[in-house]
């Protein structure tokens, strides 16, 4: 990390006072565990935790800008971060840009609006719900809100008790909660009617395709050109020549052929070290995808269970790569599909082979299942060449069994408007049937897609 960046964080931390630190911690609760925040007692430690969580970095200061804007430290925003109130207001109007949730903004705004007498009234009315030790005179409104959350009295989709309390002496603030709830309902309604379902929109479609048109609201939209990036990270030549992956160039060519045909901006990076794999993925997560429909990433390398190896034999966790594209870390892709296809081993269980070789570089541990946190991340699909603990296979001459099968199936089934999950299931079936010199391979699909992902074929 650069000296200039550390100096910047030091100067900002020196300018923050205790109450402001408490506000920053409260506003960050959706991104940093409460237990970790409770252990922080000074601003420097808070900024260090944000770095650890990858919420801020030398080239990624938006979350810090937003936090300072929310707590009204416009002087720090202007003097140290080259921004302004007006610029932040414009930025935060962009859908999905704000990283502090509307719920947490609401609670913080209420805490700011309440007078000392109001806070005493809230504490008095909560005596039966919260322990007296949590309602002492020096407890701030933000601390009270935290205790209410811990005890299940309030949560994002249920603010009934807080409304009832405020109705008694601050009906004006209760109306703010009403407005928040109304907006939340509107957002849900807008999501439900985003895509028209009238058959008349698709007059040329009849029969089964007409029925598909009726279900259009359950299909991710694909209207832009290009539809998105297709990023290929292809490791061929390793530091140790005995691990070189012959045949992987054919995989790269097959993917480029298919995704250029499907109108994706296709980019291939060759022979990356472990650290560079992560940095490249991170770089693409920070790009502006607002005019894109989708993101696709192929990774070809050696691997261990839930890890990918760089050409320097250093590993990077698959979950760390995927996490770069959560709604929080890549807001311009929030609600859009993110696809990761990984050709690598996930363990060391070997089968005899002659004409094919494994995408694995040595004895590996087998004590953990990969991608256990993926179900918490919406709109992500991961296709793995093999289930955990096992090897995947690649022909030196024609490329990997999994990737070549996938590309063939996409060329066959995309024109028939098959969705990607169905295509990958076909690939699973085909690969599982094959005898690989006495060996078998079973690919795996992990998906939190909320709709069908159908790639549009250009006419």
C-alpha positions, 0 to 999 in steps of 0.5 A, spaced: 500 500 500 502 506 498 505 511 503 501 517 500 494 512 501 497 511 509 498 518 510 491 520 507 488 515 512 492 517 518 490 525 516 482 523 516 483 518 522 486 524 526 480 529 524 474 524 527 472 524 534 468 519 538 461 520 536 463 520 529 467 514 530 460 511 533 456 513 527 461 510 522 461 503 525 453 503 525 453 505 518 458 499 516 454 494 520 452 491 513 459 490 511 463 489 518 461 484 523 458 487 529 463 483 534 469 486 530 466 493 530 465 493 538 473 491 539 474 498 535 475 504 539 479 509 535 478 511 528 485 508 525 483 501 527 476 502 524 480 504 517 484 498 518 478 494 518 475 497 512 482 495 508 482 488 511 475 487 508 477 490 502 471 496 502 477 501 501 483 501 498 488 506 494 484 506 488 477 504 491 475 510 496 468 510 494 465 507 501 469 512 505 467 518 501 460 515 502 461 514 510 464 521 510 458 524 506 453 521 511 456 523 517 456 530 514 464 531 514 464 535 508 470 538 510 474 532 510 471 529 503 473 536 500 480 537 503 482 529 502 478 526 497 477 531 492 470 530 492 464 535 494 457 534 497 454 536 490 458 530 487 456 525 492 449 527 491 449 525 484 453 519 485 448 516 490 442 517 485 445 512 481 441 505 482 445 501 486 451 505 488 450 507 495 453 502 499 450 504 506 443 500 506 437 505 506 435 501 512 441 504 516 441 510 513 434 511 516 436 509 523 442 514 523 437 519 520 432 518 526 438 518 531 440 525 529 433 528 529 431 526 536 433 530 542 436 528 548 429 528 551 426 524 545 432 519 547 430 519 554 422 517 552 425 512 547 429 508 553 423 509 558 418 506 553 423 500 552 424 498 559 420 492 558 423 490 552 431 491 554 435 490 560 436 496 564 444 496 563 443 497 556 438 503 557 443 507 562 443 515 561 450 515 557 447 510 552 446 513 545 440 512 540 445 508 536 447 504 541 439 503 543 438 501 536 443 496 536 440 493 542 433 493 539 436 489 533 440 484 537 433 483 541 429 482 534 425 488 536 427 492 529 429 489 523 429 491 516 423 489 514 419 490 521 419 497 524 412 496 527 415 497 534 419 503 533 413 506 529 409 505 535 414 508 540 415 514 535 408 516 534 407 517 541 411 524 541 414 524 534 409 523 529 413 527 524 419 522 525 414 516 524 412 519 518 419 518 515 419 510 517 412 510 513 415 513 507 421 508 507 416 502 507 412 505 502 418 506 498 420 499 499 414 496 497 414 501 490 421 498 489 418 491 490 413 492 485 417 495 480 422 489 480 416 485 479 413 489 472 420 491 470 419 486 464 413 486 460 409 479 459 404 481 454 405 476 448 404 482 443 411 484 445 413 478 441 408 477 435 413 473 431 413 468 437 408 462 437 408 455 440 413 454 445 417 460 444 411 464 445 410 461 452 417 463 453 415 470 451 410 470 457 415 468 462 419 473 460 419 476 467 423 470 469 429 471 464 435 476 465 434 481 460 440 481 454 439 488 450 446 491 450 451 490 445 456 488 448 452 484 453 458 484 458 465 482 459 467 475 457 474 475 461 478 469 460 484 467 465 488 462 462 494 459 465 499 455 460 506 456 462 508 455 469 514 456 473 515 449 473 515 446 466 512 439 468 506 443 470 505 446 463 498 445 461 498 443 454 491 443 450 489 449 454 490 454 448 485 450 444 480 451 450 481 459 450 480 459 442 473 455 443 471 460 449 473 466 445 469 463 438 463 462 442 462 468 446 464 473 441 459 470 437 454 471 443 456 479 442 461 479 449 467 483 449 472 477 450 479 479 453 484 473 455 490 474 460 495 468 459 500 465 465 498 469 471 501 469 478 496 467 484 496 474 486 495 477 479 489 472 478 486 476 484 488 483 482 485 482 475 478 479 477 478 485 482 480 490 476 474 488 472 469 488 478 471 495 479 469 497 472 462 500 470 458 495 468 451 499 468 451 498 460 452 491 460 447 485 462 452 480 464 459 478 466 462 471 464 469 469 467 473 463 465 479 460 469 483 455 466 489 453 471 491 447 476 487 447 482 486 445 489 480 444 493 476 451 493 483 454 490 486 456 483 493 456 482 497 461 479 503 460 475 508 461 481 504 455 484 501 460 489 493 459 490 487 464 491 481 462 494 475 461 489 470 464 494 475 471 494 474 471 487 467 470 486 466 475 492 469 481 488 462 481 484 457 481 490 452 486 490 456 490 495 463 490 491 460 491 484 454 495 485 453 496 477 452 488 476 447 488 482 441 484 480 445 482 473 448 475 472 455 473 474 458 466 471 464 463 473 466 457 469 472 454 472 477 448 469 481 446 474 482 440 479 478 440 486 482 435 489 487 429 488 483 423 487 487 420 481 484 415 476 489 412 470 490 416 464 494 416 458 492 420 453 489 425 458 492 428 464 489 431 470 489 439 472 492 438 478 499 439 481 500 434 487 497 431 493 492 436 496 488 436 502 481 434 502 478 437 508 473 442 506 467 443 501 468 449 496 464 455 495 460 454 502 458 461 502 455 462 495 448 461 496 448 467 500 450 471 494 444 472 489 445 472 481 451 468 481 452 461 477 459 457 478 460 451 473 466 447 476 470 442 471 469 437 477 466 435 484 470 436 490 476 432 491 477 429 484 481 431 478 479 434 471 482 432 465 485 435 459 487 432 452 494 435 450 491 436 443 484 438 443 483 441 450 479 440 456 473 435 456 469 440 460 470 446 456 470 443 449 463 440 451 461 446 454 462 450 448 459 445 443 453 445 447 452 452 447 453 453 439 448 447 439 443 450 444 443 457 445 440 458 438 434 454 441 434 459 447 436 454 452 438 457 459 445 456 461 443 452 467 440 447 462 446 447 458 451 446 463 446 440 466 447 437 459 454 438 459 454 434 466 451 429 463 455 428 457 462 429 461 459 424 466 458 418 461 465 419 458 470 413 459 477 417 460 482 412 459 478 408 465 477 414 468 471 418 470 469 426 471 463 429 474 462 436 473 458 441 478 454 447 478 453 451 484 447 457 482 444 462 486 441 465 479 434 468 480 432 467 473 433 464 467 440 466 463 438 465 456 444 468 451 441 472 445 444 469 438 445 475 433 440 474 427 
